[in-house]
Amino acid sequence: MLPIFLSQKKFQTAVSKQAAEACEHILNEMGAELHDDLIQKLSVFRLYLDRLERATYSPQETERILLNMRTDFESVTMAVRRISGRLLQMRMEDDSFQTGIEVLCQNMAHERAGNVHFEYSGAPQPIPELSQTYLYRIVQELIHNAFKHSAAWHIWVRMKWSPHVLTLEIEDDGTGFNKPAEFITLLRKKNNTLKMRSQAIGAIITFDQGQQGLIAKVKYSF
C-alpha cells in the first residue's frame, strides 16, 4: 500500500517500482512455465526420433515408443491450453461474472486433473467491467498457485454476495509448504500481481492458514 502523503515524483517512482515488480513476477512465472511444461517436454521428442530410428527392427519397441510420444504430445497440448488460458480470459461474451468464474473453475480443474469446487451465496449484483477482469485474474492466479506450488488436490472457490460487497474465498488442501506461516508472511509483504490488481480496484486480499492448506480472501466493496 502506498503512503497517503508523497511528492509527485516519489509517488510516480513508487508506482513504477510496483508495476515493474508485478511485470517481472508475470514474466518469471510464464518463463518458468514455458520451460518446465513445454521446452523440456518438446526436447524429449528429439530423443524419441533417435530411438525410433534404432527401433525399426522391432515392431513392439516402435509401438511402445509411439505410445509414449502420444502421451507426451497430449501433455504438451494441455500445457499450451493452460498457458493460453492464463493469457486469455475463458469467458463467453454474454456470460455473467459469476458464470465466468464458475466456468474458470471447471476449465482449470480439467486442465490440472484436479478438483475445483465452486460455491456461491447471495444475489449477484452488477460490478464494473474492470473490476470483473481483475477479480477474474486474481481467482485464476490463486487457483494456479494452489495447483502448482501447494500440491493441492482439492480447491474450493466461494463467492459470497452481500449488499455492495463481494467476498471471494479460495481455499486449498495443499501440503506443498512445510512452513505455511512463513509463506503467508511472505505473501503479505510481497508486491505481486495479486496485490497490485487488488489495490487497483480498491479490494483487500488476505492470506491465512486453512484447515489443511492456504485460504485467500478477497473483499471487494462497490
Wavefront OBJ file of the C-alpha trace (Angstrom):
o trace
v 0.000 0.000 0.000
v 1.419 3.401 -0.984
v 1.674 6.108 1.714
v -1.011 8.804 1.530
v 1.370 11.774 1.515
v 4.010 11.582 -1.196
v 5.512 14.132 -3.552
v 4.505 13.630 -7.179
v 7.977 12.385 -8.106
v 8.146 9.914 -5.208
v 4.609 8.755 -5.933
v 5.451 8.104 -9.599
v 8.622 6.282 -8.560
v 6.721 4.096 -6.092
v 4.022 3.259 -8.641
v 6.637 2.497 -11.311
v 8.508 0.231 -8.899
v 5.377 -1.743 -8.014
v 4.376 -2.023 -11.681
v 7.873 -3.210 -12.625
v 7.842 -5.800 -9.823
v 4.455 -7.071 -10.983
v 5.603 -7.315 -14.608
v 8.776 -9.117 -13.557
v 6.692 -11.538 -11.497
v 4.466 -12.307 -14.501
v 7.444 -12.777 -16.840
v 9.213 -15.102 -14.390
v 6.059 -17.170 -13.862
v 5.380 -17.521 -17.584
v 9.048 -18.191 -18.369
v 9.226 -20.955 -15.763
v 6.013 -22.491 -17.041
v 7.193 -22.425 -20.660
v 10.475 -24.057 -19.655
v 9.002 -26.724 -17.387
v 5.882 -27.596 -19.354
v 6.939 -27.058 -22.961
v 10.649 -26.781 -23.690
v 11.647 -29.796 -21.604
v 8.849 -31.951 -22.998
v 9.478 -30.887 -26.597
v 13.185 -31.661 -26.271
v 12.239 -35.241 -25.398
v 10.721 -35.679 -28.864
v 14.203 -35.467 -30.397
v 15.190 -38.443 -28.256
v 12.071 -40.295 -29.360
v 13.022 -39.794 -33.024
v 16.516 -41.142 -32.392
v 15.060 -44.182 -30.630
v 12.595 -44.764 -33.470
v 15.451 -44.861 -35.973
v 17.178 -47.532 -33.905
v 13.969 -49.487 -33.274
v 12.978 -50.117 -36.898
v 13.868 -53.790 -36.455
v 11.365 -54.222 -33.603
v 7.648 -53.528 -34.184
v 6.975 -53.949 -30.451
v 9.597 -51.358 -29.473
v 8.334 -48.991 -32.166
v 4.779 -49.292 -30.861
v 5.923 -48.639 -27.290
v 7.817 -45.511 -28.319
v 4.830 -44.230 -30.300
v 2.559 -44.721 -27.296
v 4.951 -42.697 -25.136
v 5.128 -39.998 -27.804
v 1.342 -39.797 -27.941
v 1.126 -39.420 -24.157
v 3.763 -36.684 -24.089
v 2.132 -34.911 -27.030
v -1.166 -34.788 -25.129
v 0.731 -33.397 -22.140
v 2.246 -30.653 -24.308
v -1.177 -29.833 -25.751
v -2.609 -29.474 -22.248
v 0.310 -27.232 -21.264
v -0.315 -24.948 -24.257
v -4.013 -24.735 -23.379
v -3.171 -23.988 -19.755
v -0.746 -21.198 -20.655
v -3.087 -19.681 -23.247
v -5.874 -19.863 -20.670
v -3.797 -17.756 -18.278
v -3.190 -15.183 -21.011
v -6.761 -15.081 -22.336
v -9.905 -14.958 -20.247
v -12.020 -18.082 -20.733
v -15.279 -16.142 -20.618
v -18.001 -16.010 -23.224
v -19.095 -12.509 -24.153
v -22.617 -12.948 -22.743
v -21.551 -14.699 -19.534
v -22.176 -13.007 -16.211
v -19.219 -12.522 -13.882
v -20.427 -15.357 -11.654
v -20.850 -17.713 -14.616
v -17.381 -16.764 -15.853
v -15.820 -17.712 -12.514
v -17.734 -20.997 -12.451
v -16.541 -21.854 -15.983
v -12.991 -20.890 -14.992
v -13.149 -23.368 -12.096
v -14.383 -26.137 -14.398
v -11.707 -25.482 -17.026
v -8.822 -25.274 -14.564
v -9.952 -28.474 -12.846
v -9.935 -30.236 -16.228
v -6.521 -28.832 -17.205
v -4.885 -29.807 -13.926
v -6.751 -33.099 -13.440
v -7.712 -31.825 -10.006
v -10.896 -30.781 -8.243
v -12.110 -27.179 -8.088
v -15.373 -26.810 -6.195
v -17.416 -23.666 -6.860
v -19.950 -22.388 -4.331
v -21.920 -19.149 -4.147
v -24.408 -17.458 -1.864
v -26.465 -14.282 -2.101
v -27.882 -12.463 -5.110
v -25.385 -11.466 -7.844
v -25.034 -7.720 -8.395
v -23.541 -5.717 -11.266
v -19.936 -4.619 -10.819
v -17.725 -2.571 -13.186
v -16.103 -4.367 -16.114
v -12.558 -3.531 -14.991
v -13.271 -4.929 -11.531
v -14.669 -8.100 -13.107
v -11.470 -8.524 -15.138
v -9.123 -8.027 -12.178
v -11.156 -10.233 -9.831
v -11.240 -12.949 -12.507
v -7.438 -12.759 -12.838
v -6.984 -12.869 -9.066
v -9.085 -16.035 -8.750
v -7.283 -17.559 -11.746
v -3.846 -16.898 -10.244
v -4.822 -18.210 -6.810
v -6.108 -21.474 -8.314
v -2.971 -21.768 -10.454
v -0.719 -21.195 -7.435
v -2.583 -23.781 -5.364
v -2.097 -26.468 -8.010
v 1.475 -25.556 -8.947
v 3.067 -24.626 -5.627
v 0.902 -26.135 -2.903
v 0.373 -29.615 -4.393
v -3.358 -29.182 -3.848
v -5.820 -31.876 -4.873
v -8.987 -30.017 -3.875
v -9.642 -26.276 -4.178
v -12.786 -24.501 -3.002
v -13.831 -21.216 -4.611
v -16.579 -19.475 -2.638
v -18.391 -16.398 -3.916
v -20.428 -14.528 -1.301
v -22.669 -11.640 -2.367
v -23.999 -9.121 0.132
v -25.251 -5.546 -0.405
v -22.399 -3.610 -2.075
v -19.790 -6.181 -1.014
v -18.428 -9.243 -2.821
v -16.239 -11.670 -0.898
v -14.232 -14.341 -2.704
v -12.541 -17.167 -0.821
v -10.081 -19.595 -2.397
v -9.050 -22.430 -0.100
v -6.908 -25.471 -0.879
v -5.948 -28.712 0.811
v -2.351 -28.417 -0.330
v 0.571 -29.718 1.640
v 3.313 -28.270 -0.546
v 4.592 -25.822 2.060
v 6.463 -27.173 5.079
v 6.215 -23.808 6.861
v 2.851 -22.284 5.878
v 3.085 -19.458 8.442
v 6.353 -18.222 6.898
v 4.893 -18.478 3.392
v 1.811 -16.467 4.433
v 4.048 -13.753 5.925
v 5.983 -13.615 2.638
v 2.760 -13.284 0.621
v 1.576 -10.411 2.802
v 4.811 -8.468 2.248
v 5.358 -9.202 -1.429
v 4.362 -6.724 -4.156
v 2.994 -9.274 -6.604
v 0.261 -9.199 -9.232
v -2.348 -10.301 -6.690
v -1.692 -7.272 -4.518
v -1.381 -4.909 -7.497
v -4.707 -5.966 -9.007
v -6.428 -5.793 -5.635
v -5.153 -2.287 -4.966
v -6.157 -1.130 -8.458
v -9.858 -1.750 -7.720
v -9.800 -0.995 -4.002
v -10.150 -4.630 -2.954
v -8.459 -6.156 0.087
v -6.701 -9.526 -0.155
v -5.679 -11.503 2.925
v -3.966 -14.859 3.442
v -4.437 -17.236 6.349
v -3.796 -20.862 7.157
v -6.840 -23.032 6.451
v -7.753 -26.418 7.876
v -5.209 -28.153 5.630
v -3.658 -25.630 3.270
v -3.930 -21.933 2.455
v -7.030 -19.749 2.378
v -7.040 -16.450 0.483
v -9.881 -13.980 0.935
v -10.644 -11.080 -1.407
v -13.106 -8.448 -0.182
v -14.378 -6.005 -2.807
v -16.754 -3.140 -2.000
v -18.726 -1.424 -4.754
l 1 2 3 4 5 6 7 8 9 10 11 12 13 14 15 16 17 18 19 20 21 22 23 24 25 26 27 28 29 30 31 32 33 34 35 36 37 38 39 40 41 42 43 44 45 46 47 48 49 50 51 52 53 54 55 56 57 58 59 60 61 62 63 64 65 66 67 68 69 70 71 72 73 74 75 76 77 78 79 80 81 82 83 84 85 86 87 88 89 90 91 92 93 94 95 96 97 98 99 100 101 102 103 104 105 106 107 108 109 110 111 112 113 114 115 116 117 118 119 120 121 122 123 124 125 126 127 128 129 130 131 132 133 134 135 136 137 138 139 140 141 142 143 144 145 146 147 148 149 150 151 152 153 154 155 156 157 158 159 160 161 162 163 164 165 166 167 168 169 170 171 172 173 174 175 176 177 178 179 180 181 182 183 184 185 186 187 188 189 190 191 192 193 194 195 196 197 198 199 200 201 202 203 204 205 206 207 208 209 210 211 212 213 214 215 216 217 218 219 220 221 222
